[in-house]
């Protein structure tokens, strides 16, 4: 029995010593609050650092490319771009008049006076090879004037070639009056359907 008591005392002493060794070292176990704060700091640093690094690195790359392009341009001869068919106009006869710039209007669909409707698509040819900026500034007003003119026509007015030719010259006058100069050389129809 004494042996049993001695073993029990040794076990108790061993457990006591183990408890002392655990409490003597005192391991640090981070609490949930500390983990959340650390995670928040990491997220904030990543959220600020990633875009900042992106913009800083991107700007330095653009600077390098710009420097290279300036040097590359010195070696190449100057290139002049021409409108398609530009050289063809020089080769034409002396009596031939060069074409100006064309502006394609969106399709017009209007009700005609006296019933029916007109669907037409027209192009305006300008005197010069460039479309004037004031044309684009007045484009809405010009379209409105064209729609009003087209809707005042009847089927009979547009039935023959003479009526369509008169309409072309009338539309040319309308556009030029809005531009306050003779900018439009001619008006051409791409589509013309009367029903």
C-alpha positions in Angstrom: 0.0 0.0 0.0 2.8 2.3 0.7 3.9 1.8 -2.9 0.6 2.9 -4.1 0.6 6.0 -2.0 4.1 6.8 -3.2 3.1 6.5 -6.8 0.0 8.7 -6.2 2.2 11.3 -4.6 4.7 11.2 -7.5 1.9 11.6 -10.0 0.4 14.5 -8.1 3.9 16.1 -7.8 4.5 15.6 -11.6 1.1 17.2 -12.4 1.9 20.1 -10.1 5.3 20.5 -11.8 3.7 20.4 -15.2 1.2 23.1 -14.2 4.0 25.2 -12.9 5.9 24.8 -16.2 2.8 25.8 -18.2 2.1 28.8 -16.0 5.7 29.7 -15.8 6.1 30.1 -19.6 2.7 31.9 -20.0 2.0 31.5 -23.8 0.5 34.6 -25.5 -2.8 33.8 -27.1 -4.0 36.8 -29.2 -7.6 37.8 -28.5 -10.2 38.2 -31.2 -10.0 42.0 -30.9 -6.3 42.1 -31.6 -6.7 39.9 -34.7 -9.4 42.2 -36.1 -7.3 45.3 -35.6 -4.3 43.6 -37.3 -6.5 42.5 -40.2 -7.9 46.0 -40.5 -4.4 47.5 -40.7 -3.4 45.1 -43.4 -6.5 45.9 -45.5 -6.0 49.6 -45.2 -2.4 49.4 -46.2 -3.3 47.2 -49.2 -6.2 49.5 -50.2 -3.9 52.6 -50.2 -0.7 51.0 -51.4 -2.0 49.2 -54.4 -3.4 52.1 -56.3 -0.5 54.3 -55.2 2.0 51.8 -56.5 0.0 51.4 -59.8 0.0 55.2 -60.5 3.6 55.7 -59.6 4.8 52.8 -61.8 2.5 53.7 -64.7 3.7 57.4 -64.8 7.4 56.3 -65.0 6.6 53.9 -67.9 4.8 56.6 -69.8 7.7 59.0 -69.4 10.1 56.4 -70.8 7.8 55.7 -73.8 7.4 59.4 -74.5 11.2 59.9 -74.5 11.6 57.0 -76.9 9.0 58.3 -79.3 10.6 61.8 -79.5 13.9 60.2 -80.5 12.3 57.8 -83.0 10.5 60.7 -84.8 13.9 62.4 -85.6 15.0 59.5 -87.8 11.7 59.1 -89.8 10.8 61.5 -92.7 7.7 63.6 -92.2 4.6 61.9 -93.4 1.7 63.9 -94.9 -1.7 62.3 -95.0 -4.1 63.0 -97.9 -7.7 62.3 -98.4 -8.4 59.3 -100.5 -8.4 60.3 -104.2 -6.5 63.5 -103.5 -3.8 62.7 -106.2 -6.5 61.7 -108.6 -7.9 65.2 -108.7 -4.5 66.6 -109.7 -4.3 64.1 -112.6 -7.7 65.2 -114.0 -8.2 67.6 -116.8 -7.9 71.3 -116.3 -11.6 71.8 -116.9 -12.6 69.3 -114.2 -13.7 70.9 -111.0 -12.4 69.1 -107.8 -14.9 67.7 -105.4 -15.5 69.2 -102.0 -16.1 67.5 -98.8 -19.3 65.5 -98.4 -21.5 65.3 -95.3 -24.0 62.4 -95.2 -27.2 63.4 -93.3 -29.1 60.8 -91.3 -32.2 59.4 -93.1 -35.2 61.7 -93.2 -38.7 60.1 -92.9 -41.5 62.7 -93.0 -45.2 62.8 -93.6 -46.0 64.6 -96.9 -48.6 67.3 -97.3 -51.8 65.7 -98.6 -51.0 62.1 -97.3 -48.2 59.6 -97.8 -44.6 59.8 -96.6 -41.1 60.5 -97.9 -38.0 58.6 -96.9 -34.8 60.1 -98.2 -31.1 60.3 -97.4 -29.1 63.1 -98.7 -25.5 64.3 -98.9 -24.3 67.9 -99.0 -21.2 68.6 -101.0 -19.2 71.6 -99.7 -17.2 74.0 -101.9 -14.0 73.4 -100.0 -12.4 70.1 -99.1 -13.2 70.7 -95.4 -16.5 70.9 -93.7 -16.8 74.3 -91.8 -17.1 74.1 -88.1 -20.2 76.4 -88.1 -22.0 73.7 -90.0 -21.7 71.3 -87.1 -22.8 74.0 -84.7 -26.0 74.6 -86.7 -26.6 71.0 -87.7 -29.8 70.7 -85.6 -31.2 73.9 -87.0 -30.4 72.8 -90.5 -32.0 69.4 -90.0 -35.2 71.1 -88.6 -35.4 73.4 -91.7 -34.9 70.4 -94.0 -37.7 68.4 -92.2 -40.0 71.4 -92.5 -39.3 71.8 -96.2 -39.8 68.1 -96.9 -43.0 67.9 -95.0 -44.5 70.8 -96.9 -44.1 69.0 -100.2 -46.9 66.8 -101.7 -46.6 63.6 -103.7 -47.3 65.5 -106.9 -44.4 67.9 -106.2 -41.9 65.0 -105.9 -43.4 62.7 -108.6 -41.0 63.7 -111.5 -37.3 64.6 -111.9 -38.0 68.3 -112.2 -39.7 68.3 -108.8 -36.7 66.4 -107.2 -34.2 68.8 -108.9 -36.2 71.8 -107.5 -36.1 70.2 -104.1 -32.3 69.8 -104.3 -31.7 73.4 -105.1 -34.2 74.5 -102.4 -32.4 72.3 -99.8 -29.0 73.8 -100.9 -30.4 77.3 -100.4 -31.7 76.4 -97.0 -28.4 75.1 -95.8 -26.5 78.1 -97.2 -28.9 80.5 -95.6 -28.4 78.9 -92.2 -24.6 79.1 -92.7 -24.9 82.7 -94.0 -22.4 81.9 -96.8 -22.3 79.9 -100.0 -20.6 76.8 -98.4 -22.7 74.0 -100.0 -22.0 73.3 -103.7 -24.7 70.7 -104.3 -27.1 68.3 -102.6 -27.4 64.7 -103.7 -30.0 62.1 -102.8 -28.8 58.6 -101.9 -32.3 57.3 -101.2 -35.6 58.8 -102.3 -38.9 56.8 -101.7 -42.3 58.4 -101.8 -45.3 56.3 -100.7 
